[in-house]
Amino acid sequence: MEGFALSKNIIIAAVAIAALSGFSPILSSSATAQNAPRTLANDPTYRINAGDELEIYVWGDERLQRSLRVLPDGTFAFPLVGTVQAASRTPTDIEAELSKRLADQYKGQPPQVTVSVKAPEGNQISVIGKVRTPGTFSPTRYINVLDALTLAGGPTEFADVGNVVILRRVEGHVTSIHVRLSDILKGKPSGDLSGNKLPELRAGDTVIVP
């Protein structure tokens, strides 16, 4: 009976995580479309990270079409331009810079440049502590702290989900965000959230489940 109770609690936790994270399999196709998660690759406001794979296209010149990876120092090299600083900038920022720096090659007329994130592999978050599969993950969409627990297999039996901590580096300093998930995992989200919003994770965040 004790083993059955434990299994039941795990199932309840998994269902709660899935439902609150947008993973519910019973949603209709129209509801799914309306609530589709924001993907990183299609977001013009996404901040590029070292390790991301970019696709760059200069309109009218197929020779300058490139798929390249941002180096660990946050830069990449592009023909006729040289080194470009990419980390912490948006695809739109990179488009503007490349267009400006290529203008001399096109008789002073800045070419149209398209930059997209082909694979946001630099968008890494870590989940450690009392979860079933701790590790580092590279989600392809924006995720919240519950999504992170899902990626890590969910909390273990003795996890203190009422004291989850998100560590985040901001301008060289580490800040902590405390999240209470105990009621959510029991199917009672109103007791844990202020404004019914879960913290959205950023690249480099570490989620600690004590």
N, C-alpha and C positions, 0 to 999 in steps of 0.2 A: 504493500500500500504506500509505503514511503517513497519508493521509486516511482510509482504511478503519479503521486502528487508532484514530485520534482519535474517529471516529464510534462505534466499538465501546465505547471508554471512556466516552463520554457516555451511551450506552444503559445500560451497567452502573451508572453513577452514578444515573441516573434511576430504574432499577428498585430500587436499594438505598434511595433516598430514599422512594419510594412504599411499599415494603414496611415500612420502619421507621416511617413516618408514619401507617400505617393506611389507605393509599389503594389497597391491593391489589385488583384487579378480579376475582381468582379465588376470593375468600372466598365461602363459602356464605352464604345469607340468615341462617341462625341464628348463624353466627360473626360476621357483620357486625353483627347486633343486639347480641350480647354485647360486642363491642369498639367499639361506636359512640362517637365522640368526644363529650366534654362540650360542649354548646352554651352560649354565654354567656347567651342570652335566657332559658333555662330554669333557670339556676343562681341560687338565692336568696342565695348568698355572693358573687356578682359585685359588684365595686366599680364604681359608676357613674362615667363620665367625661364631661367637657364634650364636647358633640357627639352624645351618645347620644339616641336618640328613645325616650321613655317612653310607656306607655299606662296611664292611671289611671282606675279605676272605683270610684265610691262606691255601694255597694249600696243600692238603693231610691231612688236619685235620678239618673236618666239625664242631668239637666242638668249634672251634674258629671263626666260621662265625657269624658276628654280624651286626645288624643295630642299630645305636646309635646316640644320639643327642649331639652336642657340647654344653657344659654348658655355662652359662653367663660369666664365667671367662675365656672362650676360651679353656678349657681343656675337656678331656674325660678319662674315666678309661677303661682299657682293661685287660682281664685275663692274668696272668703270666707276665704282664708288669708293670701295675700300671697306674699312671697318665701320660698322654701324652698332651703336649702343641700343640694345633691344629690351633688356630686363626692366621691369616696372613700367613699361610703356605700352600703349594700346596699339593694335594693328593700324588704326587710323593715323597715329603719330608716325609710325614707320612709313606708311604710304606717303605722307607729306614730305618727310625728309628725303626719301629716295627720289621722289619726283623733282624736288628742288635741286638735289645734287647731280641728277642726270640731265638737267636742262641744257648744259653746255654741249652735250652730245647730240642734242636735237635742235641746234641753231637757236638756242635760247628759249625754246618752247618747252615748258615742263611736260613730260609725258604722263599719261594716266597710268597709275600703278595700283594694283590690288594686292593686299597682303591678308592672308587668312591663316588661322591656326589649324594646321592639318592634324596634329596630335599634341594635346596639352600634357605631355608626359612630365613636364616640370612642375605641374600642379600636384604636389605631393602633400599628403597629410598622414600623420602617424596616430595609431591607437595602441595604447599600452595599459598594463594593469590587469585587472580581473575580467578579461574577455576571452573568448574561446580561441580566436586566432589573431593574436596581436601582430602588428606589423605596419609597414608603410604602404600606402595605397595611392594610386593616381587616377582619381575619378575624372570622367569626361564631362561632367556637368557640375553645377553648383550643388553642394550637399550641406545638410545641417548635422548637428551632433547625433541625432538618432540614425541618420543614414550611415554615419561613421560606425556606430555600433553594429549596424547590419553588416557592413563590410567586414567587420572583425568577428562575425559569427554570433554576436549577442553577448550579454553579460554572463558570467559564471554564477553558480549557485550562491556564493557568499559575497558577491559584488555589492558595494555600497553605492547604488545608483542614485542615492539622494545627495551625493557629494561629488559629482563628476566635475572635473576641471579641464578647461581648455587653456593651454599655454600658447601665447601669441607674441611674436617679436614685432614691435612697433618702433621704428626709428632707433634701432639699436638697443631698445629696452624690452624686457620680457614682462608682459602683463598676463594676468590670470582672469578667466571668466568662469564663475561657478554656476553650474546648472543642476537643478533638481529634477530627476527623471523618475523617481519612485512611483508617483501617482500615475504618470503617463503609462508606465509599463503594466499598470493594473487596469488600464482602460479608463482612467479618470484624469484627463489632461488639464482640466480647469484648475486643479490645485497646484500645479507646478509652473505654469506659464504666466508671464505678465504680458498682456496684449496678445495672447495666443500666438506668439512667434518664437520659434526655436532659433538659437544662434546659428547663423550660416558660417561655415568654415572658410578659411582662406588658405592659400598655399603656404606651407611651412607650419601650420598649426599642429599641435600635439594634444590629443585627447587622452586624459588620464582617468581610468575607472578604478578607484581604490577598493 
